[in-house]
Amino acid sequence: MDRLNISEDEFLMELRLKGAEHLGQIRLGLVEVDGQLSLYFYPYEEVRAGLSVLPEALRQCFTQIPETGLYACNRCGTTREIPGYEEPRCPKCGRNTWSLALNKKRV
């Protein structure tokens, strides 16, 4: 996103405007030469858990995990089952802020 000169909030807004609720619904996303975003969604039965595309202020964020569950890294979207009361770092980006991963299908 840094190379594209777009903020995380703007990117998430574009995903919402295209009908995404979480990253696990998106199979492929492309930024076109004109700056527009093209999204290709997983079929209903292949949707996986992913990070909510709501702004961070509108989703619960944790540095200490309150209970065991599937969480998504707030920076890169990596999902992982995390035991309660841990303070984990993301294995991909090293950040330590997590949200519950969503697994809702698209309608």
Secondary structure, 3 states (H helix, E strand, C coil): CCCCCCCHHHHHHHHHHCCCCEHHHEEEEEECCCCCEEEEECCHHHCCCECECCCHHHCCCECCCCCCEEEEECCCCCEEEECCCCCCCCCCCCCCCEEECECCCCC
